[in-house]
Amino acid sequence: MARLFTDDARYFTAPYSEPLTGTDQVVDFWVGEGDSQIPWSFEYQVLAQEGDLFVVRGVITYPEGTGGGESAEVFHTIWLVTLDGDRASEFIEYYNLAE
């Protein structure tokens, strides 16, 4: 996970939230979420690029019984990812739970 982000990366878990800053905070956040213990799936498509900014649409699916409910949970996301070389220097996530 740390190799995906620059050392001074800013990671926004929601558009107007305070960002996590640096790889340590990003890694701690994702380890704390516990998603590595769940067999989730992810599909994505790069919608646009301008310079080092990429717009990515994703669909994340958590199997039934893993999100606290009896049915699968599906999230639709838009990510704004700014790259510095091959690592993200800024990541902003917009997401919505499908109903």
C-alpha positions as CSV (number, residue, x, y, z in Angstrom):
1,M,0.0,0.0,0.0
2,A,2.8,2.4,0.9
3,R,4.3,2.0,-2.6
4,L,1.2,3.5,-4.2
5,F,1.6,6.9,-2.6
6,T,4.3,9.6,-2.3
7,D,5.8,10.2,1.1
8,D,3.8,13.5,1.4
9,A,0.6,12.3,-0.2
10,R,-2.7,13.8,0.8
11,Y,-5.6,11.2,0.9
12,F,-9.2,12.5,1.3
13,T,-11.6,9.7,2.3
14,A,-14.4,12.1,1.4
15,P,-14.3,15.3,-0.7
16,Y,-14.3,17.9,2.1
17,S,-12.8,15.9,4.9
18,E,-9.4,16.6,6.4
19,P,-6.8,14.6,4.5
20,L,-4.7,11.8,5.8
21,T,-1.1,13.0,5.1
22,G,1.8,10.8,4.3
23,T,2.1,7.1,3.6
24,D,2.0,6.1,7.3
25,Q,-1.4,7.6,7.9
26,V,-2.8,6.1,4.6
27,V,-1.5,2.7,5.5
28,D,-2.8,2.9,9.1
29,F,-6.2,3.9,7.8
30,W,-6.5,1.0,5.4
31,V,-5.1,-1.6,7.8
32,G,-7.7,-0.3,10.4
33,E,-10.5,-0.7,7.8
34,G,-9.9,-4.4,7.7
35,D,-10.7,-4.8,4.0
36,S,-7.7,-7.0,3.5
37,Q,-9.6,-9.7,5.4
38,I,-12.7,-9.5,3.2
39,P,-12.9,-11.1,-0.4
40,W,-14.2,-7.9,-2.0
41,S,-14.1,-7.2,-5.7
42,F,-13.3,-4.0,-7.7
43,E,-13.9,-2.9,-11.3
44,Y,-12.7,0.4,-12.6
45,Q,-12.5,2.6,-15.7
46,V,-10.3,5.7,-16.3
47,L,-12.8,8.3,-17.5
48,A,-10.5,11.2,-18.1
49,Q,-6.9,12.5,-17.8
50,E,-5.6,16.0,-17.8
51,G,-1.9,16.3,-17.2
52,D,-1.2,14.3,-14.0
53,L,-4.8,14.3,-12.8
54,F,-6.9,11.1,-13.5
55,V,-10.6,10.6,-13.0
56,V,-11.5,7.0,-12.2
57,R,-14.9,5.4,-11.9
58,G,-15.0,2.3,-9.7
59,V,-17.5,-0.3,-8.4
60,I,-16.6,-2.0,-5.2
61,T,-18.6,-5.1,-4.1
62,Y,-18.5,-6.6,-0.7
63,P,-20.0,-10.1,-0.5
64,E,-23.2,-10.7,1.5
65,G,-22.6,-11.0,5.3
66,T,-19.3,-9.0,5.3
67,G,-20.8,-5.4,5.7
68,G,-23.0,-6.2,8.7
69,G,-26.0,-6.9,6.5
70,E,-27.4,-10.1,4.8
71,S,-27.0,-8.8,1.3
72,A,-24.0,-7.7,-0.7
73,E,-23.0,-4.1,-0.5
74,V,-22.1,-2.3,-3.7
75,F,-20.4,1.1,-3.7
76,H,-20.0,3.3,-6.8
77,T,-17.0,5.6,-6.6
78,I,-15.3,8.4,-8.4
79,W,-11.7,9.0,-7.6
80,L,-9.6,12.1,-8.4
81,V,-6.0,10.8,-8.5
82,T,-3.0,13.1,-9.0
83,L,0.2,11.2,-9.9
84,D,3.8,12.2,-9.2
85,G,5.6,9.8,-11.5
86,D,4.0,6.4,-10.8
87,R,2.8,7.2,-7.3
88,A,-0.3,9.2,-6.1
89,S,0.4,12.5,-4.5
90,E,-3.2,13.3,-3.9
91,F,-6.3,11.0,-3.8
92,I,-9.9,12.2,-3.3
93,E,-12.7,9.7,-3.1
94,Y,-16.4,10.3,-3.8
95,Y,-18.6,7.3,-3.1
96,N,-22.2,6.2,-2.8
97,L,-23.8,3.0,-1.6
98,A,-26.0,1.5,-4.2
99,E,-29.5,0.7,-3.1
